[in-house]
Amino acid sequence: MPIMLAPLNQEVTVVKILLDEKTKKHLEDLGILVNAKLVVLSSVNGGVVIAIKNGRLALDHKIASKILVA
């Protein structure tokens, strides 16, 4: 499921990232890669705020819709 549909405050695992290589590399630098564990803190209008490692990141609808989690 896309990350924006993930349940709030529950740990999920990234299973696939459907973005171009440049964007994937940038997300990897931020800690978002396949098999990474993260928690969706909020989801509003398709955008999400996630907790990953020791930080928080905001992702817009365009990117959040292409990160699939389980």
Biopython code that builds the backbone (N, CA, C, O; Angstrom):
import numpy as np
from Bio.PDB.StructureBuilder import StructureBuilder

atoms = [
    (1, "MET", "N", (0.846, -1.178, 0.000)),
    (1, "MET", "CA", (0.000, 0.000, 0.000)),
    (1, "MET", "C", (0.888, 1.237, 0.000)),
    (1, "MET", "O", (1.997, 1.196, 0.532)),
    (2, "PRO", "N", (0.424, 2.329, -0.582)),
    (2, "PRO", "CA", (1.208, 3.572, -0.520)),
    (2, "PRO", "C", (1.339, 4.048, 0.930)),
    (2, "PRO", "O", (0.450, 3.818, 1.750)),
    (3, "ILE", "N", (2.426, 4.694, 1.226)),
    (3, "ILE", "CA", (2.712, 5.117, 2.599)),
    (3, "ILE", "C", (1.615, 6.017, 3.164)),
    (3, "ILE", "O", (1.375, 6.015, 4.371)),
    (4, "MET", "N", (0.948, 6.783, 2.305)),
    (4, "MET", "CA", (-0.083, 7.704, 2.799)),
    (4, "MET", "C", (-1.321, 6.963, 3.300)),
    (4, "MET", "O", (-2.154, 7.561, 3.982)),
    (5, "LEU", "N", (-1.462, 5.668, 2.974)),
    (5, "LEU", "CA", (-2.589, 4.871, 3.444)),
    (5, "LEU", "C", (-2.226, 3.999, 4.648)),
    (5, "LEU", "O", (-3.073, 3.284, 5.183)),
    (6, "ALA", "N", (-0.979, 4.063, 5.062)),
    (6, "ALA", "CA", (-0.521, 3.251, 6.195)),
    (6, "ALA", "C", (-1.184, 3.727, 7.486)),
    (6, "ALA", "O", (-1.490, 4.910, 7.633)),
    (7, "PRO", "N", (-1.403, 2.804, 8.416)),
    (7, "PRO", "CA", (-1.993, 3.209, 9.706)),
    (7, "PRO", "C", (-1.044, 4.123, 10.472)),
    (7, "PRO", "O", (0.174, 3.955, 10.432)),
    (8, "LEU", "N", (-1.621, 5.083, 11.163)),
    (8, "LEU", "CA", (-0.820, 6.031, 11.937)),
    (8, "LEU", "C", (-0.219, 5.375, 13.171)),
    (8, "LEU", "O", (-0.821, 4.489, 13.778)),
    (9, "ASN", "N", (0.962, 5.817, 13.525)),
    (9, "ASN", "CA", (1.659, 5.403, 14.747)),
    (9, "ASN", "C", (1.944, 3.918, 14.840)),
    (9, "ASN", "O", (2.055, 3.373, 15.938)),
    (10, "GLN", "N", (2.063, 3.251, 13.686)),
    (10, "GLN", "CA", (2.453, 1.843, 13.669)),
    (10, "GLN", "C", (3.662, 1.689, 12.762)),
    (10, "GLN", "O", (3.727, 2.298, 11.695)),
    (11, "GLU", "N", (4.613, 0.879, 13.186)),
    (11, "GLU", "CA", (5.807, 0.674, 12.374)),
    (11, "GLU", "C", (5.449, -0.105, 11.106)),
    (11, "GLU", "O", (4.740, -1.109, 11.163)),
    (12, "VAL", "N", (5.941, 0.365, 9.980)),
    (12, "VAL", "CA", (5.756, -0.303, 8.696)),
    (12, "VAL", "C", (7.127, -0.454, 8.041)),
    (12, "VAL", "O", (8.095, 0.187, 8.449)),
    (13, "THR", "N", (7.196, -1.307, 7.026)),
    (13, "THR", "CA", (8.432, -1.565, 6.309)),
    (13, "THR", "C", (8.276, -1.149, 4.856)),
    (13, "THR", "O", (7.275, -1.470, 4.215)),
    (14, "VAL", "N", (9.255, -0.442, 4.346)),
    (14, "VAL", "CA", (9.244, -0.051, 2.931)),
    (14, "VAL", "C", (9.499, -1.302, 2.089)),
    (14, "VAL", "O", (10.487, -2.006, 2.301)),
    (15, "VAL", "N", (8.604, -1.576, 1.134)),
    (15, "VAL", "CA", (8.770, -2.761, 0.285)),
    (15, "VAL", "C", (9.163, -2.407, -1.144)),
    (15, "VAL", "O", (9.772, -3.226, -1.833)),
    (16, "LYS", "N", (8.824, -1.197, -1.604)),
    (16, "LYS", "CA", (9.174, -0.797, -2.968)),
    (16, "LYS", "C", (9.113, 0.716, -3.085)),
    (16, "LYS", "O", (8.281, 1.369, -2.457)),
    (17, "ILE", "N", (10.008, 1.263, -3.901)),
    (17, "ILE", "CA", (10.021, 2.699, -4.174)),
    (17, "ILE", "C", (9.940, 2.869, -5.688)),
    (17, "ILE", "O", (10.841, 2.449, -6.414)),
    (18, "LEU", "N", (8.858, 3.485, -6.159)),
    (18, "LEU", "CA", (8.588, 3.615, -7.584)),
    (18, "LEU", "C", (8.941, 5.001, -8.108)),
    (18, "LEU", "O", (8.096, 5.689, -8.680)),
    (19, "LEU", "N", (10.177, 5.403, -7.914)),
    (19, "LEU", "CA", (10.631, 6.735, -8.322)),
    (19, "LEU", "C", (11.891, 6.615, -9.180)),
    (19, "LEU", "O", (12.502, 5.548, -9.252)),
    (20, "ASP", "N", (12.271, 7.709, -9.825)),
    (20, "ASP", "CA", (13.474, 7.703, -10.649)),
    (20, "ASP", "C", (14.715, 7.531, -9.771)),
    (20, "ASP", "O", (14.662, 7.738, -8.559)),
    (21, "GLU", "N", (15.815, 7.154, -10.389)),
    (21, "GLU", "CA", (17.032, 6.829, -9.645)),
    (21, "GLU", "C", (17.568, 8.017, -8.833)),
    (21, "GLU", "O", (18.054, 7.829, -7.718)),
    (22, "LYS", "N", (17.486, 9.214, -9.372)),
    (22, "LYS", "CA", (17.986, 10.387, -8.642)),
    (22, "LYS", "C", (17.198, 10.599, -7.351)),
    (22, "LYS", "O", (17.780, 10.857, -6.297)),
    (23, "THR", "N", (15.877, 10.488, -7.438)),
    (23, "THR", "CA", (15.033, 10.675, -6.260)),
    (23, "THR", "C", (15.230, 9.527, -5.273)),
    (23, "THR", "O", (15.271, 9.748, -4.062)),
    (24, "LYS", "N", (15.353, 8.305, -5.784)),
    (24, "LYS", "CA", (15.615, 7.151, -4.913)),
    (24, "LYS", "C", (16.904, 7.361, -4.126)),
    (24, "LYS", "O", (16.953, 7.096, -2.925)),
    (25, "LYS", "N", (17.950, 7.838, -4.805)),
    (25, "LYS", "CA", (19.234, 8.070, -4.145)),
    (25, "LYS", "C", (19.086, 9.112, -3.032)),
    (25, "LYS", "O", (19.647, 8.958, -1.947)),
    (26, "HIS", "N", (18.330, 10.167, -3.314)),
    (26, "HIS", "CA", (18.107, 11.203, -2.298)),
    (26, "HIS", "C", (17.367, 10.615, -1.092)),
    (26, "HIS", "O", (17.729, 10.883, 0.054)),
    (27, "LEU", "N", (16.329, 9.811, -1.355)),
    (27, "LEU", "CA", (15.587, 9.190, -0.257)),
    (27, "LEU", "C", (16.473, 8.238, 0.531)),
    (27, "LEU", "O", (16.375, 8.177, 1.757)),
    (28, "GLU", "N", (17.344, 7.488, -0.160)),
    (28, "GLU", "CA", (18.273, 6.595, 0.531)),
    (28, "GLU", "C", (19.179, 7.383, 1.466)),
    (28, "GLU", "O", (19.462, 6.944, 2.580)),
    (29, "ASP", "N", (19.630, 8.546, 1.012)),
    (29, "ASP", "CA", (20.478, 9.394, 1.866)),
    (29, "ASP", "C", (19.735, 9.843, 3.119)),
    (29, "ASP", "O", (20.353, 10.119, 4.147)),
    (30, "LEU", "N", (18.404, 9.917, 3.030)),
    (30, "LEU", "CA", (17.576, 10.306, 4.175)),
    (30, "LEU", "C", (17.155, 9.097, 5.021)),
    (30, "LEU", "O", (16.514, 9.258, 6.059)),
    (31, "GLY", "N", (17.517, 7.889, 4.574)),
    (31, "GLY", "CA", (17.194, 6.683, 5.326)),
    (31, "GLY", "C", (15.980, 5.926, 4.816)),
    (31, "GLY", "O", (15.597, 4.912, 5.400)),
    (32, "ILE", "N", (15.365, 6.401, 3.736)),
    (32, "ILE", "CA", (14.191, 5.723, 3.191)),
    (32, "ILE", "C", (14.645, 4.817, 2.054)),
    (32, "ILE", "O", (14.909, 5.282, 0.945)),
    (33, "LEU", "N", (14.735, 3.517, 2.340)),
    (33, "LEU", "CA", (15.116, 2.550, 1.337)),
    (33, "LEU", "C", (14.354, 1.255, 1.601)),
    (33, "LEU", "O", (13.732, 1.098, 2.652)),
    (34, "VAL", "N", (14.402, 0.345, 0.660)),
    (34, "VAL", "CA", (13.677, -0.918, 0.799)),
    (34, "VAL", "C", (14.140, -1.610, 2.074)),
    (34, "VAL", "O", (15.336, -1.664, 2.361)),
    (35, "ASN", "N", (13.198, -2.133, 2.827)),
    (35, "ASN", "CA", (13.373, -2.821, 4.116)),
    (35, "ASN", "C", (13.574, -1.872, 5.292)),
    (35, "ASN", "O", (13.768, -2.331, 6.417)),
    (36, "ALA", "N", (13.533, -0.563, 5.062)),
    (36, "ALA", "CA", (13.641, 0.389, 6.168)),
    (36, "ALA", "C", (12.351, 0.379, 6.982)),
    (36, "ALA", "O", (11.260, 0.232, 6.432)),
    (37, "LYS", "N", (12.484, 0.535, 8.277)),
    (37, "LYS", "CA", (11.340, 0.619, 9.186)),
    (37, "LYS", "C", (11.057, 2.082, 9.461)),
    (37, "LYS", "O", (11.977, 2.866, 9.694)),
    (38, "LEU", "N", (9.766, 2.454, 9.433)),
    (38, "LEU", "CA", (9.383, 3.825, 9.727)),
    (38, "LEU", "C", (7.986, 3.856, 10.319)),
    (38, "LEU", "O", (7.265, 2.859, 10.291)),
    (39, "VAL", "N", (7.611, 5.008, 10.855)),
    (39, "VAL", "CA", (6.293, 5.195, 11.465)),
    (39, "VAL", "C", (5.657, 6.432, 10.840)),
    (39, "VAL", "O", (6.281, 7.491, 10.776)),
    (40, "VAL", "N", (4.416, 6.295, 10.379)),
    (40, "VAL", "CA", (3.682, 7.438, 9.842)),
    (40, "VAL", "C", (3.065, 8.174, 11.029)),
    (40, "VAL", "O", (2.242, 7.616, 11.756)),
    (41, "LEU", "N", (3.466, 9.427, 11.219)),
    (41, "LEU", "CA", (2.978, 10.219, 12.338)),
    (41, "LEU", "C", (1.697, 10.968, 11.995)),
    (41, "LEU", "O", (0.814, 11.119, 12.839)),
    (42, "SER", "N", (1.598, 11.437, 10.748)),
    (42, "SER", "CA", (0.374, 12.113, 10.315)),
    (42, "SER", "C", (0.245, 12.008, 8.805)),
    (42, "SER", "O", (1.230, 11.851, 8.083)),
    (43, "SER", "N", (-0.997, 12.099, 8.352)),
    (43, "SER", "CA", (-1.283, 12.034, 6.928)),
    (43, "SER", "C", (-2.424, 13.002, 6.640)),
    (43, "SER", "O", (-3.539, 12.824, 7.130)),
    (44, "VAL", "N", (-2.135, 14.035, 5.835)),
    (44, "VAL", "CA", (-3.131, 15.053, 5.516)),
    (44, "VAL", "C", (-3.069, 15.342, 4.019)),
    (44, "VAL", "O", (-2.011, 15.683, 3.491)),
    (45, "ASN", "N", (-4.198, 15.204, 3.341)),
    (45, "ASN", "CA", (-4.296, 15.494, 1.907)),
    (45, "ASN", "C", (-3.241, 14.766, 1.075)),
    (45, "ASN", "O", (-2.757, 15.309, 0.082)),
    (46, "GLY", "N", (-2.882, 13.556, 1.465)),
    (46, "GLY", "CA", (-1.917, 12.768, 0.714)),
    (46, "GLY", "C", (-0.479, 12.967, 1.130)),
    (46, "GLY", "O", (0.368, 12.126, 0.828)),
    (47, "GLY", "N", (-0.177, 14.059, 1.816)),
    (47, "GLY", "CA", (1.171, 14.277, 2.338)),
    (47, "GLY", "C", (1.313, 13.577, 3.677)),
    (47, "GLY", "O", (0.335, 13.411, 4.406)),
    (48, "VAL", "N", (2.520, 13.172, 3.997)),
    (48, "VAL", "CA", (2.726, 12.460, 5.264)),
    (48, "VAL", "C", (3.934, 13.026, 6.011)),
    (48, "VAL", "O", (4.849, 13.598, 5.418)),
    (49, "VAL", "N", (3.903, 12.848, 7.318)),
    (49, "VAL", "CA", (5.066, 13.095, 8.167)),
    (49, "VAL", "C", (5.438, 11.747, 8.742)),
    (49, "VAL", "O", (4.603, 11.058, 9.328)),
    (50, "ILE", "N", (6.702, 11.371, 8.572)),
    (50, "ILE", "CA", (7.153, 10.070, 9.060)),
    (50, "ILE", "C", (8.272, 10.246, 10.069)),
    (50, "ILE", "O", (8.998, 11.240, 10.061)),
    (51, "ALA", "N", (8.389, 9.252, 10.937)),
    (51, "ALA", "CA", (9.526, 9.166, 11.851)),
    (51, "ALA", "C", (10.397, 8.034, 11.336)),
    (51, "ALA", "O", (9.932, 6.908, 11.160)),
    (52, "ILE", "N", (11.660, 8.341, 11.098)),
    (52, "ILE", "CA", (12.601, 7.336, 10.632)),
    (52, "ILE", "C", (13.929, 7.584, 11.328)),
    (52, "ILE", "O", (14.410, 8.715, 11.405)),
    (53, "LYS", "N", (14.507, 6.509, 11.831)),
    (53, "LYS", "CA", (15.717, 6.601, 12.644)),
    (53, "LYS", "C", (15.448, 7.580, 13.788)),
    (53, "LYS", "O", (14.518, 7.366, 14.566)),
    (54, "ASN", "N", (16.237, 8.643, 13.906)),
    (54, "ASN", "CA", (16.036, 9.595, 15.006)),
    (54, "ASN", "C", (15.474, 10.919, 14.538)),
    (54, "ASN", "O", (15.640, 11.936, 15.211)),
    (55, "GLY", "N", (14.804, 10.923, 13.384)),
    (55, "GLY", "CA", (14.301, 12.182, 12.856)),
    (55, "GLY", "C", (12.902, 12.069, 12.302)),
    (55, "GLY", "O", (12.282, 11.006, 12.327)),
    (56, "ARG", "N", (12.420, 13.189, 11.801)),
    (56, "ARG", "CA", (11.103, 13.268, 11.170)),
    (56, "ARG", "C", (11.270, 13.879, 9.795)),
    (56, "ARG", "O", (12.097, 14.767, 9.591)),
    (57, "LEU", "N", (10.471, 13.390, 8.847)),
    (57, "LEU", "CA", (10.499, 13.913, 7.490)),
    (57, "LEU", "C", (9.081, 14.144, 7.006)),
    (57, "LEU", "O", (8.172, 13.386, 7.344)),
    (58, "ALA", "N", (8.892, 15.184, 6.221)),
    (58, "ALA", "CA", (7.607, 15.438, 5.574)),
    (58, "ALA", "C", (7.762, 15.085, 4.097)),
    (58, "ALA", "O", (8.726, 15.491, 3.448)),
    (59, "LEU", "N", (6.805, 14.329, 3.581)),
    (59, "LEU", "CA", (6.813, 13.932, 2.171)),
    (59, "LEU", "C", (5.530, 14.418, 1.517)),
    (59, "LEU", "O", (4.445, 14.258, 2.075)),
    (60, "ASP", "N", (5.652, 15.008, 0.340)),
    (60, "ASP", "CA", (4.449, 15.474, -0.350)),
    (60, "ASP", "C", (3.712, 14.305, -1.008)),
    (60, "ASP", "O", (4.217, 13.184, -1.059)),
    (61, "HIS", "N", (2.531, 14.586, -1.499)),
    (61, "HIS", "CA", (1.660, 13.571, -2.085)),
    (61, "HIS", "C", (2.339, 12.836, -3.237)),
    (61, "HIS", "O", (2.223, 11.616, -3.347)),
    (62, "LYS", "N", (3.044, 13.566, -4.093)),
    (62, "LYS", "CA", (3.672, 12.982, -5.275)),
    (62, "LYS", "C", (4.672, 11.883, -4.877)),
    (62, "LYS", "O", (4.685, 10.806, -5.474)),
    (63, "ILE", "N", (5.485, 12.154, -3.895)),
    (63, "ILE", "CA", (6.494, 11.173, -3.454)),
    (63, "ILE", "C", (5.853, 10.096, -2.585)),
    (63, "ILE", "O", (6.158, 8.913, -2.744)),
    (64, "ALA", "N", (4.970, 10.490, -1.670)),
    (64, "ALA", "CA", (4.356, 9.525, -0.762)),
    (64, "ALA", "C", (3.555, 8.468, -1.514)),
    (64, "ALA", "O", (3.491, 7.320, -1.073)),
    (65, "SER", "N", (2.951, 8.829, -2.628)),
    (65, "SER", "CA", (2.142, 7.873, -3.385)),
    (65, "SER", "C", (3.007, 6.810, -4.068)),
    (65, "SER", "O", (2.483, 5.787, -4.510)),
    (66, "LYS", "N", (4.316, 7.033, -4.161)),
    (66, "LYS", "CA", (5.203, 6.099, -4.846)),
    (66, "LYS", "C", (6.106, 5.308, -3.911)),
    (66, "LYS", "O", (6.997, 4.586, -4.359)),
    (67, "ILE", "N", (5.873, 5.448, -2.618)),
    (67, "ILE", "CA", (6.601, 4.644, -1.634)),
    (67, "ILE", "C", (5.608, 3.628, -1.075)),
    (67, "ILE", "O", (4.635, 3.989, -0.413)),
    (68, "LEU", "N", (5.872, 2.350, -1.353)),
    (68, "LEU", "CA", (4.963, 1.296, -0.935)),
    (68, "LEU", "C", (5.479, 0.620, 0.333)),
    (68, "LEU", "O", (6.664, 0.307, 0.447)),
    (69, "VAL", "N", (4.573, 0.403, 1.277)),
    (69, "VAL", "CA", (4.933, -0.183, 2.562)),
    (69, "VAL", "C", (4.027, -1.370, 2.891)),
    (69, "VAL", "O", (2.965, -1.553, 2.296)),
    (70, "ALA", "N", (4.474, -2.149, 3.835)),
    (70, "ALA", "CA", (3.666, -3.284, 4.320)),
    (70, "ALA", "C", (3.724, -3.287, 5.843)),
    (70, "ALA", "O", (3.122, -4.149, 6.482)),
]
sb = StructureBuilder()
sb.init_structure("model")
sb.init_model(0)
sb.init_chain("A")
sb.init_seg("    ")
for serial, (resi, resn, name, xyz) in enumerate(atoms, 1):
    if name == "N":
        sb.init_residue(resn, " ", resi, " ")
    sb.init_atom(name, np.array(xyz, "f"), 0.0, 1.0, " ", f" {name:<3s}", serial, name[0])
structure = sb.get_structure()
